[in-house]
Structures are given as C-alpha cells and as structure tokens.
Amino acid sequence: MGLGEKLRGAMDSLRKAAVFDKTTIKEAVKEIQRALIAADVEVKLVLELSKRIEKEAAREKLPAGLSRREHVVKVTYDALVELIGGTGKKLPEKPKKILLVGLFGAGKTTTVAKLAKYYMKRGMKVGVIAADTYRPAAFEQLEQLTGKGRIAFFGIKKEKRAAKVIEKALKEMKGFDLLIADSAGRNAFDKDLVKEIKEINSAFKPEEKWLVLGADIGQLAKKQATAFHDAVGVNGVIITRIDGSAKGGGALSACHVAKCPVYFLGTGEKLDDLQEFDAERYLGRIMGYGDLQALLEKAKEVTEEEELSPEELLKGEFNLDTFYKQLKATRKMGPLTKVAEMLGMKMQMPKEMLEMTEEKLDGFKVMMDSMTKEEKLSPDTMNRSRIQRIAKGSGTSENQVRELLKAYKQMSNVFKKFRKLDEKALQKKGGLDMQKLAQMFGKKKKKKFRIR
C-alpha cells in the first residue's frame, strides 16, 4: 500500500467513524504517522504535524458552519498539503536563462529537454546548451533528446571547459526567448563540482538556478538543496522519478523545509512527462481524489495532433469511431495508468484497459477498418455473423473482435460517469471539486466534507 492509499485510509477513518472522539483521532494520527515515516518524511516534521492535528481537535471554538469532525479532517488535509510544499512559489512564466544542476543519476540531462519542450509549448523560442563536459556521452544524449523534440541545440563536442561552451552558446544563440543549460554532476558534492558550477554560473548569469533531484533521495534532499544553494544560489527544484519512489514524500517535505520551492515533477521517460507541481493537486491525486484539471490541461496539448477536443474526451456516449480517437488521444497523454490516477479512478479501471499497448491499439484499428459505417456508429448492432465477417476481413479471430467490443463497452461505462460532473466546476479557477469526484467513484456517495 502506497503513501496516498495509507493517507486516504486515515482520512476515511476520521470521516466515517461511528463515534468521533479522542481515541478515533489518535488512531487516525498514528496511521498518518506510519504513512509519512514509511515515505521517509523526517520524524520531527511528522510529530509537529501530529501535534497540530491534536491541538485543533481539542479546540473549543470551531469555525462557523463546520462540525468538529469536518474541522479536524480539513485541518489534517491542509497540514499534509503544507508539509509537502504548501502553495509554494509561483513558477516563472517567462524566464530568460535556466541553469540545471545536480548529482549523477538524478535525470538532469533528460529534464533539460523536457523543460525546453514545456516552454516551447507555451510559445517561447527555446535553446538548449550542452555544458556537461564531464560525463561521457552527455553531449550525445542531449543532442539525441533535443533532436526528438525538435529543440534548438548547441554544444562543442570534446570541449572540456564548460564555461567556454556557455560563452560561445551565448554568442550563437542570440534572439532566443529562453536558454537552458545542462551542467555536469558528480557522484557526490565536492570541490571540483562547486568550482565548475560557479564558473558556469559566472559565464551564463542565469536568473533561475534549479536543482534536479531523484525522488528516491528522500530526506537527503534537504542536504543537497542546501549545499547547491550555498554554492550558486539555487532558487527552484525539479524532482524526478516521483511515481516510482516510496521516498517521494520525504524529498518533497525536505525541499519545503530547505525553503527551495518544487516547480516540477518528472513522471516518466518521455519528453512530455513533466508536470507543474501543486501540493494540493498532487496530494489529491495520490490519495485517489483525482486531478481532472491536470487531465484537461494534458488533453489540450494533444488536441492539435488528434481530431478530438478535451470536451469530447469526457463525453459519456460515444461510438467505436470516437472510442478509438479517445483511446489514442488518452495514450498520447501517457500510460492509461497515469490518466486513471489523474481521474482518481485507478482502482475502478479494468486492468486490461490500463495495460493497453500500442500493438493492441493498432489491432483494434485494423478490425475497425473492416467494419461498415453503421457498425462503427452503432456497435450494439453487432451479432455473430457480423463478428465472423469482421474477423475474416481483418485477418483476426472472432475472440479478438469480441475483445475489442468488450473494451469499447468498458470505456463507454467509464466515460459515462463524467456526464454527472458539474460543468461549471471544471471551468472554475483552481479546477475540480475533489470531493465530488471522490463521491462519484467511491462506494458511498454521502460525504459532507469538501476538500479544496
């Protein structure tokens, strides 16, 4: 059971307890403590959060309109949000120069390309500089990544002085809205690394200096953030591999304590696998309350590539034609597992849908090409003879055609649930009413507390 599931279990115990007393609160606090400590959050921070919850639970005068139960749940949720970053510092919309620093293995070079693509999507002319002259193949790796993303690239192969690369890049890449420089790392923070990044910093003069950390670093994030800050004045953090680490909570809370705002989370290997960090949305997502706003933002990015609007993606009724478009567009937003997490419905999605492969998707397309227009628009008209004809025409088996129809029905049922969403809630600044989403996919629908 992961951090999010454990925290949600503790929150549910507070909401659903038949008797709401000191014993109930203490048991819930213990569950939260276990979850956070297992996620490598510093014990001191966990104890501070526990005391805060217990203090608020004993408060005599409550905020108007809230019962004691609702007040404690809200305080607990707010305290958790604050622990992993709070509202944080606002992400710079139009930075001029960004220098990425960090140790070996954090994913710094890949993050350079991801960051470039992120700002390119927002209309900026972005150039990337290969200033990691220490690690073998760093030049080739960044050159390959930028090639995939059609990102402007500058580097001097076999040049050993990173500062010299920076100086030439500034002359060659005039007129760019944003320049992002990669830098060398080491296995540990040492004098050579400090000397090199100071030289790069002096030549580049970036206003943004962001540290790249792997989520598996846990509490050590505080030590690294402080060390790099003392060296060059780090003013932002990007945490990578956040989905695959049990220590993600530790890294986030450590950065918050070190007063280094987390700007982005790296969630995969693809260039699009970079998300703006928002503590409340992140907590809501890992706890299973969903983050539909993030899904809609991602959907908008693929609209130009697919003949499908974000609104159409969420329609409840659709035929095989729109089913295929939705599935393909959804896959462009990342594995279906990630999309399901954003929706707060990973547990409700059939396993075979979450593990849908490109090969399987291509097979569906071949079968659909053997269907008539009527069959695509009205899948319910399918009978045995039609299935036999489609299988023969597509070179597949009848069982494979039935598998397609089964997948269609499963997806249809999932998306029908979204018709119940209040459209106005989707348009509100700050996104969706998380509690409403939780009610839709939870077993019980009567939940009074609203998480915002």
Buried (B, 14 or more C-beta within 10 A) or exposed (E): EBBBBBBBBBBBBBBEBEEBEEEBBBEBBEBBBEBBBBBBBBEEBBEEBBEBBBEBBEEEEEEEEBEBBBBBBBBBBBBBBBBBBEEBBEBBEEBEBBBBBBBEEBBBBBBBBBBBBBBBEEEBEBBBBBBBBBBEEBBEBBBEBBEEBEBBBBBBEEBEBBBBBBEBBBEEBEEBBBBBBBBBBBEEBEEEBBEBBEBBBEBBEBEBBBBBBBBBBBBBBBEBBBBBBEBBEBBBBBBBBBBEBBBBBBBBBBBBBBEBBBBBBBBBEBBBBBBBBBBBBBBBBBBBBBBBBBBBBBBEEBBEEBEBEBEBBBBBEBBBBBBBBBBBBBBBBBBBBBBBBBBBBBEBBBEEBBEBEEEBBEBBEBBBEBBEEEBBEEBEEBEEEBBEBBBEEBEBEEEBBEBBBEBBEBBBEBBEBBEEBEEEBBEEEEBBBBBBBBBBBBEEEEBEBBBE
